[in-house]
């Protein structure tokens, strides 16, 4: 049974339904295979990378 045939006790939000088609479920499934600790470590690496990008942007703007 899929969402189109399943009876919900509530009305589906058309805005959420419109966005759901663009969600990559494979990424969600892969992340859910990780332990909570692994997910936190992955998030920390992503935050470190984002900070490196911000730092590089600041340095580039300072050179101009």
N, CA, C and O atoms as a Maestro MAE file, in Angstrom:
{
 s_m_m2io_version
 :::
 2.0.0
}

f_m_ct {
 s_m_title
 :::
 protein
 m_atom[256] {
  # First column is atom index #
  i_m_mmod_type
  r_m_x_coord
  r_m_y_coord
  r_m_z_coord
  i_m_residue_number
  s_m_chain_name
  s_m_pdb_residue_name
  s_m_pdb_atom_name
  i_m_atomic_number
  :::
  1 25 0.849 -1.183 0.000 1 A "UNK " " N  " 7
  2 3 0.000 0.000 0.000 1 A "UNK " " CA " 6
  3 2 0.891 1.242 0.000 1 A "UNK " " C  " 6
  4 15 1.818 1.335 0.805 1 A "UNK " " O  " 8
  5 25 0.625 2.176 -0.878 2 A "UNK " " N  " 7
  6 3 1.425 3.395 -0.931 2 A "UNK " " CA " 6
  7 2 0.620 4.584 -0.425 2 A "UNK " " C  " 6
  8 15 -0.543 4.443 -0.046 2 A "UNK " " O  " 8
  9 25 1.248 5.759 -0.424 3 A "UNK " " N  " 7
  10 3 0.599 6.961 0.104 3 A "UNK " " CA " 6
  11 2 -0.659 7.331 -0.673 3 A "UNK " " C  " 6
  12 15 -1.587 7.916 -0.114 3 A "UNK " " O  " 8
  13 25 -0.692 7.000 -1.936 4 A "UNK " " N  " 7
  14 3 -1.835 7.390 -2.758 4 A "UNK " " CA " 6
  15 2 -3.076 6.563 -2.413 4 A "UNK " " C  " 6
  16 15 -4.201 7.036 -2.579 4 A "UNK " " O  " 8
  17 25 -2.878 5.334 -1.934 5 A "UNK " " N  " 7
  18 3 -4.014 4.473 -1.628 5 A "UNK " " CA " 6
  19 2 -4.277 4.337 -0.132 5 A "UNK " " C  " 6
  20 15 -5.336 3.846 0.261 5 A "UNK " " O  " 8
  21 25 -3.346 4.757 0.699 6 A "UNK " " N  " 7
  22 3 -3.482 4.618 2.150 6 A "UNK " " CA " 6
  23 2 -4.461 5.664 2.681 6 A "UNK " " C  " 6
  24 15 -4.453 6.812 2.236 6 A "UNK " " O  " 8
  25 25 -5.298 5.264 3.628 7 A "UNK " " N  " 7
  26 3 -6.215 6.211 4.263 7 A "UNK " " CA " 6
  27 2 -5.508 6.853 5.446 7 A "UNK " " C  " 6
  28 15 -5.032 6.161 6.347 7 A "UNK " " O  " 8
  29 25 -5.441 8.183 5.440 8 A "UNK " " N  " 7
  30 3 -4.819 8.925 6.525 8 A "UNK " " CA " 6
  31 2 -5.907 9.494 7.422 8 A "UNK " " C  " 6
  32 15 -6.972 9.880 6.939 8 A "UNK " " O  " 8
  33 25 -5.649 9.550 8.729 9 A "UNK " " N  " 7
  34 3 -6.629 10.150 9.642 9 A "UNK " " CA " 6
  35 2 -6.595 11.680 9.579 9 A "UNK " " C  " 6
  36 15 -7.296 12.354 10.335 9 A "UNK " " O  " 8
  37 25 -5.783 12.218 8.681 10 A "UNK " " N  " 7
  38 3 -5.643 13.663 8.547 10 A "UNK " " CA " 6
  39 2 -5.464 13.999 7.073 10 A "UNK " " C  " 6
  40 15 -5.145 13.134 6.257 10 A "UNK " " O  " 8
  41 25 -5.672 15.251 6.753 11 A "UNK " " N  " 7
  42 3 -5.526 15.701 5.370 11 A "UNK " " CA " 6
  43 2 -4.055 15.979 5.072 11 A "UNK " " C  " 6
  44 15 -3.365 16.599 5.881 11 A "UNK " " O  " 8
  45 25 -3.577 15.527 3.924 12 A "UNK " " N  " 7
  46 3 -2.200 15.768 3.528 12 A "UNK " " CA " 6
  47 2 -2.031 17.227 3.122 12 A "UNK " " C  " 6
  48 15 -2.896 17.803 2.462 12 A "UNK " " O  " 8
  49 25 -0.918 17.812 3.519 13 A "UNK " " N  " 7
  50 3 -0.626 19.206 3.183 13 A "UNK " " CA " 6
  51 2 -0.093 19.255 1.755 13 A "UNK " " C  " 6
  52 15 0.927 18.629 1.467 13 A "UNK " " O  " 8
  53 25 -0.749 19.976 0.859 14 A "UNK " " N  " 7
  54 3 -0.308 20.002 -0.542 14 A "UNK " " CA " 6
  55 2 1.085 20.620 -0.721 14 A "UNK " " C  " 6
  56 15 1.799 20.246 -1.651 14 A "UNK " " O  " 8
  57 25 1.481 21.541 0.135 15 A "UNK " " N  " 7
  58 3 2.812 22.143 0.035 15 A "UNK " " CA " 6
  59 2 3.869 21.092 0.371 15 A "UNK " " C  " 6
  60 15 4.862 20.957 -0.343 15 A "UNK " " O  " 8
  61 25 3.656 20.358 1.446 16 A "UNK " " N  " 7
  62 3 4.604 19.301 1.824 16 A "UNK " " CA " 6
  63 2 4.661 18.241 0.738 16 A "UNK " " C  " 6
  64 15 5.743 17.776 0.379 16 A "UNK " " O  " 8
  65 25 3.517 17.859 0.218 17 A "UNK " " N  " 7
  66 3 3.488 16.845 -0.838 17 A "UNK " " CA " 6
  67 2 4.249 17.316 -2.070 17 A "UNK " " C  " 6
  68 15 4.908 16.508 -2.725 17 A "UNK " " O  " 8
  69 25 4.177 18.589 -2.398 18 A "UNK " " N  " 7
  70 3 4.894 19.127 -3.560 18 A "UNK " " CA " 6
  71 2 6.400 19.054 -3.351 18 A "UNK " " C  " 6
  72 15 7.140 18.766 -4.292 18 A "UNK " " O  " 8
  73 25 6.865 19.312 -2.130 19 A "UNK " " N  " 7
  74 3 8.300 19.272 -1.851 19 A "UNK " " CA " 6
  75 2 8.829 17.847 -1.738 19 A "UNK " " C  " 6
  76 15 9.995 17.602 -2.047 19 A "UNK " " O  " 8
  77 25 8.008 16.913 -1.308 20 A "UNK " " N  " 7
  78 3 8.460 15.540 -1.087 20 A "UNK " " CA " 6
  79 2 9.023 14.895 -2.344 20 A "UNK " " C  " 6
  80 15 9.895 14.031 -2.259 20 A "UNK " " O  " 8
  81 25 8.533 15.307 -3.511 21 A "UNK " " N  " 7
  82 3 9.024 14.700 -4.753 21 A "UNK " " CA " 6
  83 2 10.494 15.019 -4.992 21 A "UNK " " C  " 6
  84 15 11.164 14.316 -5.749 21 A "UNK " " O  " 8
  85 25 11.006 16.075 -4.353 22 A "UNK " " N  " 7
  86 3 12.398 16.482 -4.538 22 A "UNK " " CA " 6
  87 2 13.340 15.952 -3.459 22 A "UNK " " C  " 6
  88 15 14.534 16.247 -3.488 22 A "UNK " " O  " 8
  89 25 12.826 15.183 -2.521 23 A "UNK " " N  " 7
  90 3 13.646 14.655 -1.432 23 A "UNK " " CA " 6
  91 2 14.324 13.375 -1.891 23 A "UNK " " C  " 6
  92 15 13.669 12.463 -2.396 23 A "UNK " " O  " 8
  93 25 15.642 13.309 -1.714 24 A "UNK " " N  " 7
  94 3 16.405 12.122 -2.089 24 A "UNK " " CA " 6
  95 2 16.361 11.135 -0.924 24 A "UNK " " C  " 6
  96 15 17.104 11.283 0.046 24 A "UNK " " O  " 8
  97 25 15.511 10.150 -1.018 25 A "UNK " " N  " 7
  98 3 15.341 9.181 0.066 25 A "UNK " " CA " 6
  99 2 16.570 8.296 0.249 25 A "UNK " " C  " 6
  100 15 16.782 7.755 1.334 25 A "UNK " " O  " 8
  101 25 17.389 8.139 -0.803 26 A "UNK " " N  " 7
  102 3 18.578 7.300 -0.649 26 A "UNK " " CA " 6
  103 2 19.535 7.920 0.370 26 A "UNK " " C  " 6
  104 15 20.170 7.196 1.136 26 A "UNK " " O  " 8
  105 25 19.646 9.252 0.388 27 A "UNK " " N  " 7
  106 3 20.510 9.904 1.372 27 A "UNK " " CA " 6
  107 2 19.975 9.709 2.777 27 A "UNK " " C  " 6
  108 15 20.742 9.465 3.708 27 A "UNK " " O  " 8
  109 25 18.676 9.813 2.934 28 A "UNK " " N  " 7
  110 3 18.075 9.591 4.253 28 A "UNK " " CA " 6
  111 2 18.308 8.163 4.727 28 A "UNK " " C  " 6
  112 15 18.664 7.935 5.884 28 A "UNK " " O  " 8
  113 25 18.106 7.209 3.833 29 A "UNK " " N  " 7
  114 3 18.305 5.798 4.211 29 A "UNK " " CA " 6
  115 2 19.759 5.522 4.589 29 A "UNK " " C  " 6
  116 15 20.028 4.821 5.564 29 A "UNK " " O  " 8
  117 25 20.693 6.073 3.818 30 A "UNK " " N  " 7
  118 3 22.111 5.867 4.126 30 A "UNK " " CA " 6
  119 2 22.473 6.457 5.485 30 A "UNK " " C  " 6
  120 15 23.206 5.836 6.255 30 A "UNK " " O  " 8
  121 25 21.964 7.651 5.786 31 A "UNK " " N  " 7
  122 3 22.252 8.265 7.083 31 A "UNK " " CA " 6
  123 2 21.631 7.478 8.225 31 A "UNK " " C  " 6
  124 15 22.211 7.410 9.308 31 A "UNK " " O  " 8
  125 25 20.466 6.884 8.008 32 A "UNK " " N  " 7
  126 3 19.821 6.119 9.073 32 A "UNK " " CA " 6
  127 2 20.535 4.795 9.334 32 A "UNK " " C  " 6
  128 15 20.313 4.167 10.369 32 A "UNK " " O  " 8
  129 25 21.388 4.369 8.407 33 A "UNK " " N  " 7
  130 3 22.191 3.167 8.638 33 A "UNK " " CA " 6
  131 2 23.328 3.440 9.621 33 A "UNK " " C  " 6
  132 15 23.873 2.513 10.220 33 A "UNK " " O  " 8
  133 25 23.684 4.724 9.785 34 A "UNK " " N  " 7
  134 3 24.773 5.107 10.679 34 A "UNK " " CA " 6
  135 2 24.296 5.120 12.126 34 A "UNK " " C  " 6
  136 15 23.109 5.293 12.402 34 A "UNK " " O  " 8
  137 25 25.234 4.937 13.038 35 A "UNK " " N  " 7
  138 3 24.906 5.079 14.452 35 A "UNK " " CA " 6
  139 2 24.733 6.566 14.752 35 A "UNK " " C  " 6
  140 15 25.107 7.421 13.948 35 A "UNK " " O  " 8
  141 25 24.170 6.857 15.904 36 A "UNK " " N  " 7
  142 3 24.009 8.254 16.311 36 A "UNK " " CA " 6
  143 2 25.383 8.927 16.383 36 A "UNK " " C  " 6
  144 15 25.542 10.064 15.941 36 A "UNK " " O  " 8
  145 25 26.364 8.233 16.934 37 A "UNK " " N  " 7
  146 3 27.715 8.799 17.030 37 A "UNK " " CA " 6
  147 2 28.288 9.084 15.648 37 A "UNK " " C  " 6
  148 15 28.886 10.138 15.432 37 A "UNK " " O  " 8
  149 25 28.112 8.163 14.716 38 A "UNK " " N  " 7
  150 3 28.613 8.370 13.355 38 A "UNK " " CA " 6
  151 2 27.938 9.573 12.699 38 A "UNK " " C  " 6
  152 15 28.581 10.333 11.975 38 A "UNK " " O  " 8
  153 25 26.641 9.744 12.953 39 A "UNK " " N  " 7
  154 3 25.936 10.901 12.393 39 A "UNK " " CA " 6
  155 2 26.460 12.201 12.979 39 A "UNK " " C  " 6
  156 15 26.612 13.191 12.264 39 A "UNK " " O  " 8
  157 25 26.738 12.204 14.290 40 A "UNK " " N  " 7
  158 3 27.296 13.406 14.911 40 A "UNK " " CA " 6
  159 2 28.678 13.723 14.351 40 A "UNK " " C  " 6
  160 15 28.988 14.886 14.090 40 A "UNK " " O  " 8
  161 25 29.511 12.702 14.165 41 A "UNK " " N  " 7
  162 3 30.843 12.917 13.609 41 A "UNK " " CA " 6
  163 2 30.756 13.461 12.180 41 A "UNK " " C  " 6
  164 15 31.524 14.341 11.793 41 A "UNK " " O  " 8
  165 25 29.820 12.932 11.414 42 A "UNK " " N  " 7
  166 3 29.617 13.410 10.049 42 A "UNK " " CA " 6
  167 2 29.180 14.877 10.062 42 A "UNK " " C  " 6
  168 15 29.655 15.676 9.256 42 A "UNK " " O  " 8
  169 25 28.286 15.222 10.968 43 A "UNK " " N  " 7
  170 3 27.830 16.608 11.098 43 A "UNK " " CA " 6
  171 2 28.983 17.522 11.505 43 A "UNK " " C  " 6
  172 15 29.113 18.630 10.986 43 A "UNK " " O  " 8
  173 25 29.817 17.057 12.433 44 A "UNK " " N  " 7
  174 3 30.958 17.869 12.871 44 A "UNK " " CA " 6
  175 2 31.921 18.112 11.720 44 A "UNK " " C  " 6
  176 15 32.440 19.219 11.579 44 A "UNK " " O  " 8
  177 25 32.173 17.094 10.890 45 A "UNK " " N  " 7
  178 3 33.049 17.271 9.723 45 A "UNK " " CA " 6
  179 2 32.438 18.275 8.743 45 A "UNK " " C  " 6
  180 15 33.152 19.092 8.161 45 A "UNK " " O  " 8
  181 25 31.141 18.213 8.566 46 A "UNK " " N  " 7
  182 3 30.463 19.156 7.682 46 A "UNK " " CA " 6
  183 2 30.576 20.579 8.219 46 A "UNK " " C  " 6
  184 15 30.790 21.516 7.450 46 A "UNK " " O  " 8
  185 25 30.433 20.746 9.525 47 A "UNK " " N  " 7
  186 3 30.565 22.069 10.127 47 A "UNK " " CA " 6
  187 2 31.990 22.596 10.002 47 A "UNK " " C  " 6
  188 15 32.192 23.786 9.763 47 A "UNK " " O  " 8
  189 25 32.985 21.713 10.163 48 A "UNK " " N  " 7
  190 3 34.383 22.121 9.986 48 A "UNK " " CA " 6
  191 2 34.629 22.563 8.542 48 A "UNK " " C  " 6
  192 15 35.317 23.555 8.301 48 A "UNK " " O  " 8
  193 25 34.070 21.832 7.595 49 A "UNK " " N  " 7
  194 3 34.219 22.188 6.184 49 A "UNK " " CA " 6
  195 2 33.566 23.545 5.900 49 A "UNK " " C  " 6
  196 15 34.136 24.376 5.193 49 A "UNK " " O  " 8
  197 25 32.365 23.763 6.456 50 A "UNK " " N  " 7
  198 3 31.674 25.042 6.257 50 A "UNK " " CA " 6
  199 2 32.508 26.184 6.829 50 A "UNK " " C  " 6
  200 15 32.576 27.257 6.228 50 A "UNK " " O  " 8
  201 25 33.140 25.973 7.975 51 A "UNK " " N  " 7
  202 3 33.980 27.021 8.567 51 A "UNK " " CA " 6
  203 2 35.206 27.283 7.692 51 A "UNK " " C  " 6
  204 15 35.622 28.433 7.548 51 A "UNK " " O  " 8
  205 25 35.785 26.243 7.110 52 A "UNK " " N  " 7
  206 3 36.915 26.429 6.189 52 A "UNK " " CA " 6
  207 2 36.496 27.272 4.988 52 A "UNK " " C  " 6
  208 15 37.243 28.145 4.546 52 A "UNK " " O  " 8
  209 25 35.303 27.010 4.462 53 A "UNK " " N  " 7
  210 3 34.810 27.798 3.332 53 A "UNK " " CA " 6
  211 2 34.600 29.254 3.726 53 A "UNK " " C  " 6
  212 15 34.949 30.158 2.967 53 A "UNK " " O  " 8
  213 25 34.033 29.487 4.910 54 A "UNK " " N  " 7
  214 3 33.828 30.863 5.370 54 A "UNK " " CA " 6
  215 2 35.167 31.572 5.533 54 A "UNK " " C  " 6
  216 15 35.315 32.735 5.158 54 A "UNK " " O  " 8
  217 25 36.137 30.863 6.096 55 A "UNK " " N  " 7
  218 3 37.469 31.445 6.302 55 A "UNK " " CA " 6
  219 2 38.111 31.791 4.963 55 A "UNK " " C  " 6
  220 15 38.685 32.869 4.809 55 A "UNK " " O  " 8
  221 25 38.016 30.888 4.003 56 A "UNK " " N  " 7
  222 3 38.586 31.142 2.678 56 A "UNK " " CA " 6
  223 2 37.905 32.343 2.027 56 A "UNK " " C  " 6
  224 15 38.564 33.153 1.375 56 A "UNK " " O  " 8
  225 25 36.599 32.459 2.200 57 A "UNK " " N  " 7
  226 3 35.880 33.598 1.642 57 A "UNK " " CA " 6
  227 2 36.314 34.911 2.266 57 A "UNK " " C  " 6
  228 15 36.471 35.917 1.574 57 A "UNK " " O  " 8
  229 25 36.510 34.897 3.601 58 A "UNK " " N  " 7
  230 3 36.971 36.106 4.294 58 A "UNK " " CA " 6
  231 2 38.352 36.500 3.812 58 A "UNK " " C  " 6
  232 15 38.619 37.678 3.576 58 A "UNK " " O  " 8
  233 25 39.244 35.507 3.662 59 A "UNK " " N  " 7
  234 3 40.617 35.793 3.218 59 A "UNK " " CA " 6
  235 2 40.617 36.333 1.784 59 A "UNK " " C  " 6
  236 15 41.374 37.249 1.462 59 A "UNK " " O  " 8
  237 25 39.777 35.771 0.940 60 A "UNK " " N  " 7
  238 3 39.704 36.244 -0.445 60 A "UNK " " CA " 6
  239 2 39.199 37.688 -0.501 60 A "UNK " " C  " 6
  240 15 39.746 38.517 -1.227 60 A "UNK " " O  " 8
  241 25 38.154 37.977 0.271 61 A "UNK " " N  " 7
  242 3 37.635 39.339 0.288 61 A "UNK " " CA " 6
  243 2 38.641 40.320 0.874 61 A "UNK " " C  " 6
  244 15 38.690 41.477 0.456 61 A "UNK " " O  " 8
  245 25 39.446 39.874 1.842 62 A "UNK " " N  " 7
  246 3 40.446 40.756 2.451 62 A "UNK " " CA " 6
  247 2 41.563 41.113 1.471 62 A "UNK " " C  " 6
  248 15 42.160 42.184 1.582 62 A "UNK " " O  " 8
  249 25 41.853 40.225 0.511 63 A "UNK " " N  " 7
  250 3 42.902 40.470 -0.478 63 A "UNK " " CA " 6
  251 2 42.494 41.507 -1.510 63 A "UNK " " C  " 6
  252 15 43.354 42.124 -2.139 63 A "UNK " " O  " 8
  253 25 41.205 41.708 -1.693 64 A "UNK " " N  " 7
  254 3 40.728 42.626 -2.741 64 A "UNK " " CA " 6
  255 2 40.798 44.054 -2.300 64 A "UNK " " C  " 6
  256 15 40.436 44.953 -3.059 64 A "UNK " " O  " 8
  :::
 }
 m_bond[255] {
  # First column is bond index #
  i_m_from
  i_m_to
  i_m_order
  :::
  1 1 2 1
  2 2 3 1
  3 3 4 2
  4 3 5 1
  5 5 6 1
  6 6 7 1
  7 7 8 2
  8 7 9 1
  9 9 10 1
  10 10 11 1
  11 11 12 2
  12 11 13 1
  13 13 14 1
  14 14 15 1
  15 15 16 2
  16 15 17 1
  17 17 18 1
  18 18 19 1
  19 19 20 2
  20 19 21 1
  21 21 22 1
  22 22 23 1
  23 23 24 2
  24 23 25 1
  25 25 26 1
  26 26 27 1
  27 27 28 2
  28 27 29 1
  29 29 30 1
  30 30 31 1
  31 31 32 2
  32 31 33 1
  33 33 34 1
  34 34 35 1
  35 35 36 2
  36 35 37 1
  37 37 38 1
  38 38 39 1
  39 39 40 2
  40 39 41 1
  41 41 42 1
  42 42 43 1
  43 43 44 2
  44 43 45 1
  45 45 46 1
  46 46 47 1
  47 47 48 2
  48 47 49 1
  49 49 50 1
  50 50 51 1
  51 51 52 2
  52 51 53 1
  53 53 54 1
  54 54 55 1
  55 55 56 2
  56 55 57 1
  57 57 58 1
  58 58 59 1
  59 59 60 2
  60 59 61 1
  61 61 62 1
  62 62 63 1
  63 63 64 2
  64 63 65 1
  65 65 66 1
  66 66 67 1
  67 67 68 2
  68 67 69 1
  69 69 70 1
  70 70 71 1
  71 71 72 2
  72 71 73 1
  73 73 74 1
  74 74 75 1
  75 75 76 2
  76 75 77 1
  77 77 78 1
  78 78 79 1
  79 79 80 2
  80 79 81 1
  81 81 82 1
  82 82 83 1
  83 83 84 2
  84 83 85 1
  85 85 86 1
  86 86 87 1
  87 87 88 2
  88 87 89 1
  89 89 90 1
  90 90 91 1
  91 91 92 2
  92 91 93 1
  93 93 94 1
  94 94 95 1
  95 95 96 2
  96 95 97 1
  97 97 98 1
  98 98 99 1
  99 99 100 2
  100 99 101 1
  101 101 102 1
  102 102 103 1
  103 103 104 2
  104 103 105 1
  105 105 106 1
  106 106 107 1
  107 107 108 2
  108 107 109 1
  109 109 110 1
  110 110 111 1
  111 111 112 2
  112 111 113 1
  113 113 114 1
  114 114 115 1
  115 115 116 2
  116 115 117 1
  117 117 118 1
  118 118 119 1
  119 119 120 2
  120 119 121 1
  121 121 122 1
  122 122 123 1
  123 123 124 2
  124 123 125 1
  125 125 126 1
  126 126 127 1
  127 127 128 2
  128 127 129 1
  129 129 130 1
  130 130 131 1
  131 131 132 2
  132 131 133 1
  133 133 134 1
  134 134 135 1
  135 135 136 2
  136 135 137 1
  137 137 138 1
  138 138 139 1
  139 139 140 2
  140 139 141 1
  141 141 142 1
  142 142 143 1
  143 143 144 2
  144 143 145 1
  145 145 146 1
  146 146 147 1
  147 147 148 2
  148 147 149 1
  149 149 150 1
  150 150 151 1
  151 151 152 2
  152 151 153 1
  153 153 154 1
  154 154 155 1
  155 155 156 2
  156 155 157 1
  157 157 158 1
  158 158 159 1
  159 159 160 2
  160 159 161 1
  161 161 162 1
  162 162 163 1
  163 163 164 2
  164 163 165 1
  165 165 166 1
  166 166 167 1
  167 167 168 2
  168 167 169 1
  169 169 170 1
  170 170 171 1
  171 171 172 2
  172 171 173 1
  173 173 174 1
  174 174 175 1
  175 175 176 2
  176 175 177 1
  177 177 178 1
  178 178 179 1
  179 179 180 2
  180 179 181 1
  181 181 182 1
  182 182 183 1
  183 183 184 2
  184 183 185 1
  185 185 186 1
  186 186 187 1
  187 187 188 2
  188 187 189 1
  189 189 190 1
  190 190 191 1
  191 191 192 2
  192 191 193 1
  193 193 194 1
  194 194 195 1
  195 195 196 2
  196 195 197 1
  197 197 198 1
  198 198 199 1
  199 199 200 2
  200 199 201 1
  201 201 202 1
  202 202 203 1
  203 203 204 2
  204 203 205 1
  205 205 206 1
  206 206 207 1
  207 207 208 2
  208 207 209 1
  209 209 210 1
  210 210 211 1
  211 211 212 2
  212 211 213 1
  213 213 214 1
  214 214 215 1
  215 215 216 2
  216 215 217 1
  217 217 218 1
  218 218 219 1
  219 219 220 2
  220 219 221 1
  221 221 222 1
  222 222 223 1
  223 223 224 2
  224 223 225 1
  225 225 226 1
  226 226 227 1
  227 227 228 2
  228 227 229 1
  229 229 230 1
  230 230 231 1
  231 231 232 2
  232 231 233 1
  233 233 234 1
  234 234 235 1
  235 235 236 2
  236 235 237 1
  237 237 238 1
  238 238 239 1
  239 239 240 2
  240 239 241 1
  241 241 242 1
  242 242 243 1
  243 243 244 2
  244 243 245 1
  245 245 246 1
  246 246 247 1
  247 247 248 2
  248 247 249 1
  249 249 250 1
  250 250 251 1
  251 251 252 2
  252 251 253 1
  253 253 254 1
  254 254 255 1
  255 255 256 2
  :::
 }
}
